[in-house]
C-alpha cells in the first residue's frame, strides 16, 4: 500500500472534498458554515480521497481559528493523522457528532476512528460539549422578571465580572485559560472572542438584582454562522438562585427581538446545571462535539 498524498485544495478542485461518505452528518451540521477552499485539505491514497479536513475562521481572519470538519475513511486513521500533522496551522480540532452517537454502533465506530487519528497526530481531548438549536416552534422561554438588564459600554466592567465568574467555573476552556495565565487571561479571551464576533458591542448586557447588586452578565451574539447564546455567567455570590435561566431566557428574547429566527447554544456535557437550564428554556440537543487540543509546539532549542 502506498503512503498517502496530502493535498491542499483550491477553488478549482474543491469538489474533491465531497468524495468521502458523511456518516456523522457533518454536511447538515455545517449548512450555514462558510469554508474557504484553500483551507481545505485531503489525503489521497492511490488517487482516492481517504481523509479530509476543513479549517475555519472568520471572513477577515488571516489564519483559521479551528478545524471543525474532519473525516477519515474506514481503516485510514494514519492517513487522517498525517493530514493533521502536515497542516501549516496548529489549532483546536472540533469533531462534531450526531446526538446519541454512542448508542449507534456505526456512528460510534466512525467517531472513534476520527478520535484515533487525532490522537495519533498528537491531539488530546479537552471536553465534550452539547450543542443546542432553538427555533420558534419551541416557543420563547418565559422571562422570570427577577433581574434588571442594561447595556454597559465599558469593557472593564465586563472584564471584572468575567474574572469573578471564572474564579469558580465549570467551563473547560475557561479552566484551561486560568491554568495557563490566571483569571486575567480567562477574562481577556472571552472579551477578545466577542469583539471578534460580527454582532454589535452594544448587545452585551449586565444583570442586576432589584436591590442594585450585579448578579451576572449575558452576551447575545452572532458568530459568522448565525445567532448564538454567546455567554451566560452568574457571579459566585449569586449562585443557587436559578439566575442562569433568567439570563438565558433574556438572551434568547434579545436575539429574537433583533430578528433571529433560530438560536444556537452550547455547554460542556459536565456542566449539568447549565444543561438543565437549556432544557428548561426549550433548547433541544441537536448535536454533540468533542474538542481536541492541538499538539504543543516544540520548545525552542537552548
LINPE-V239194 format. One record per residue. RES is the residue in three letters. SS is DSSP state (2 for helix, 1 for strand, 0 for the rest). PHI is phi in radians with two decimals (none if undefined). PSI is psi as a letter, one per 20 degrees, with the letter a starting at -180 (NA if undefined). Layout:
# LINPE-V239194
RES,SS,PHI,PSI
RES,SS,PHI,PSI
This chain:
# LINPE-V239194
UNK,0,none,p
UNK,0,-1.33,q
UNK,0,-1.24,r
UNK,0,-1.28,q
UNK,1,-1.83,p
UNK,1,-1.63,p
UNK,1,-2.37,p
UNK,1,-1.41,q
UNK,0,-1.70,r
UNK,0,-2.48,r
UNK,0,-1.03,h
UNK,0,-1.35,h
UNK,0,-2.22,k
UNK,2,-1.08,h
UNK,2,-1.13,i
UNK,2,-1.04,h
UNK,2,-1.08,h
UNK,2,-1.58,j
UNK,2,-1.39,i
UNK,0,-1.65,q
UNK,0,-1.09,r
UNK,0,-2.24,m
UNK,0,-1.15,h
UNK,0,-1.67,j
UNK,0,1.17,k
UNK,2,-1.10,h
UNK,2,-1.07,g
UNK,2,-1.14,h
UNK,2,-1.14,h
UNK,0,-1.92,k
UNK,0,-0.98,h
UNK,0,-1.83,j
UNK,0,-1.51,p
UNK,0,-1.90,o
UNK,0,-1.79,q
UNK,0,-1.46,p
UNK,2,-0.97,h
UNK,2,-1.37,i
UNK,2,-1.80,j
UNK,1,-1.81,q
UNK,1,-2.39,q
UNK,1,-2.30,q
UNK,1,-1.93,p
UNK,1,-2.01,q
UNK,1,-2.21,p
UNK,0,0.93,k
UNK,0,1.46,i
UNK,1,-1.81,p
UNK,1,-1.24,p
UNK,1,-2.10,i
UNK,1,-2.77,q
UNK,1,-2.61,q
UNK,1,-2.57,q
UNK,1,-2.12,o
UNK,1,-1.55,q
UNK,1,-2.41,q
UNK,0,-2.85,a
UNK,0,-1.28,r
UNK,0,-1.11,h
UNK,0,-1.83,j
UNK,0,-1.33,p
UNK,0,-1.35,h
UNK,0,-2.39,q
UNK,0,-1.19,q
UNK,0,-1.74,h
UNK,1,-2.86,r
UNK,1,-1.89,p
UNK,1,-2.20,j
UNK,1,-2.57,o
UNK,1,-2.50,p
UNK,1,-2.36,q
UNK,1,-2.33,q
UNK,0,-1.29,r
UNK,0,-1.00,p
UNK,0,1.37,j
UNK,0,-1.95,k
UNK,2,-1.03,h
UNK,2,-1.18,h
UNK,2,-1.12,g
UNK,2,-1.11,g
UNK,2,-1.09,g
UNK,2,-1.17,h
UNK,2,-1.02,g
UNK,2,-1.24,g
UNK,2,-1.07,h
UNK,0,-1.50,i
UNK,0,-1.19,q
UNK,0,-1.39,i
UNK,0,-2.08,p
UNK,0,-1.96,n
UNK,0,-2.28,r
UNK,1,-1.11,q
UNK,1,-1.89,p
UNK,1,-1.97,p
UNK,1,-1.86,o
UNK,1,-1.62,p
UNK,1,-2.35,q
UNK,1,-1.15,q
UNK,0,-1.04,p
UNK,0,1.25,k
UNK,2,-1.05,h
UNK,2,-1.20,h
UNK,2,-1.48,i
UNK,0,-1.93,o
UNK,2,-0.98,g
UNK,2,-1.22,h
UNK,2,-1.23,g
UNK,2,-1.10,g
UNK,2,-1.10,g
UNK,2,-1.11,g
UNK,2,-1.13,g
UNK,2,-1.18,h
UNK,2,-1.11,h
UNK,2,-1.22,h
UNK,2,-1.07,g
UNK,2,-1.10,g
UNK,2,-1.11,g
UNK,2,-1.09,g
UNK,2,-1.11,h
UNK,2,-1.10,h
UNK,0,-1.52,j
UNK,0,1.70,j
UNK,0,-1.43,q
UNK,1,-2.17,p
UNK,1,-1.13,p
UNK,1,-1.83,g
UNK,1,-2.83,q
UNK,1,-1.75,p
UNK,1,-2.24,q
UNK,1,-1.77,p
UNK,1,-1.90,p
UNK,1,-2.06,q
UNK,1,-2.47,o
UNK,1,-1.64,p
UNK,1,-2.28,r
UNK,2,-1.04,h
UNK,2,-1.07,h
UNK,2,-1.30,i
UNK,0,1.41,q
UNK,0,-1.23,p
UNK,0,-1.17,q
UNK,0,-1.17,p
UNK,0,-1.47,o
UNK,0,-1.16,h
UNK,0,1.33,j
UNK,0,-1.55,i
UNK,1,-2.06,q
UNK,1,-1.94,p
UNK,1,-1.87,q
UNK,1,-2.71,q
UNK,1,-1.31,q
UNK,0,-2.58,o
UNK,0,-1.36,i
UNK,0,-1.56,o
UNK,2,-1.04,h
UNK,2,-1.09,h
UNK,2,-1.17,g
UNK,2,-1.21,h
UNK,2,-1.02,g
UNK,2,-1.13,g
UNK,2,-1.11,g
UNK,2,-1.14,h
UNK,2,-1.04,g
UNK,2,-1.19,g
UNK,2,-1.10,g
UNK,2,-1.38,i
UNK,0,-1.23,i
UNK,0,-2.58,m
UNK,0,-2.10,q
UNK,0,-1.80,i
UNK,0,-1.38,p
UNK,2,-1.15,h
UNK,2,-1.15,g
UNK,2,-1.15,g
UNK,2,-1.08,h
UNK,2,-1.14,g
UNK,2,-1.10,g
UNK,2,-1.09,g
UNK,2,-1.11,h
UNK,2,-1.32,g
UNK,2,-2.50,j
UNK,2,1.44,a
UNK,2,-1.13,h
UNK,2,-1.07,g
UNK,2,-1.12,g
UNK,2,-1.05,g
UNK,2,-1.16,g
UNK,2,-1.17,h
UNK,2,-1.08,h
UNK,2,-1.14,g
UNK,2,-1.01,g
UNK,2,-1.09,g
UNK,2,-1.11,g
UNK,2,-1.32,h
UNK,2,-1.24,h
UNK,2,-1.20,h
UNK,0,-1.09,q
UNK,0,-1.32,i
UNK,0,-1.29,q
UNK,0,-1.16,q
UNK,2,-1.05,h
UNK,2,-1.14,i
UNK,2,-1.31,h
UNK,0,-1.10,p
UNK,1,-2.32,q
UNK,1,-1.64,q
UNK,1,-2.21,p
UNK,1,-1.99,q
UNK,1,-1.26,r
UNK,0,-1.02,h
UNK,0,-1.42,i
UNK,0,1.71,j
UNK,0,-1.41,p
UNK,1,-1.24,o
UNK,1,-1.74,h
UNK,1,3.09,a
UNK,1,-2.41,q
UNK,1,-2.43,q
UNK,1,-2.22,n
UNK,1,-1.22,q
UNK,1,-2.62,r
UNK,1,-2.06,p
UNK,1,-1.65,a
UNK,0,-1.06,i
UNK,0,-1.78,i
UNK,1,2.48,a
UNK,1,-1.23,p
UNK,1,-2.45,q
UNK,1,-1.31,n
UNK,1,-1.25,g
UNK,1,-2.73,p
UNK,1,-2.23,p
UNK,1,-2.57,p
UNK,1,-1.90,p
UNK,0,-1.12,q
UNK,2,-0.93,h
UNK,2,-1.27,i
UNK,2,-1.95,j
UNK,0,-1.36,r
UNK,0,1.57,j
UNK,0,-2.00,j
UNK,0,1.35,j
UNK,2,-1.18,h
UNK,2,-1.04,h
UNK,2,-1.13,g
UNK,2,-0.99,g
UNK,2,-1.15,g
UNK,2,-1.12,g
UNK,2,-1.07,g
UNK,2,-1.12,g
UNK,2,-1.06,g
UNK,2,-1.14,g
UNK,2,-1.01,g
UNK,2,-1.04,g
UNK,2,-1.12,g
UNK,2,-1.12,h
UNK,2,-1.14,h
UNK,0,-1.55,j
UNK,0,1.88,j
UNK,0,-1.17,p
UNK,0,-1.74,i
UNK,1,-2.64,q
UNK,1,-2.45,p
UNK,1,-1.71,q
UNK,1,-2.64,r
UNK,1,-2.77,q
UNK,1,-2.67,q
UNK,1,-1.12,q
UNK,0,-1.00,h
UNK,0,-1.30,i
UNK,0,-1.51,m
UNK,2,-1.10,h
UNK,2,-1.08,g
UNK,2,-1.25,h
UNK,2,-1.05,h
UNK,2,-1.14,h
UNK,2,-1.19,h
UNK,2,-1.07,g
UNK,2,-1.09,g
UNK,2,-1.08,h
UNK,0,-1.44,j
UNK,0,1.50,k
UNK,0,-1.66,o
UNK,1,-1.38,q
UNK,1,-1.29,p
UNK,1,-1.93,h
UNK,1,-2.59,r
UNK,1,-2.23,r
UNK,1,-2.60,p
UNK,1,-1.96,p
UNK,1,-1.66,p
UNK,1,-1.99,p
UNK,1,-1.45,q
UNK,0,-1.28,r
UNK,0,-1.05,q
UNK,0,-1.18,p
UNK,0,-1.10,q
UNK,0,-1.07,q
UNK,0,-1.19,q
UNK,0,-1.08,q
UNK,0,-1.16,q
UNK,0,-1.19,NA
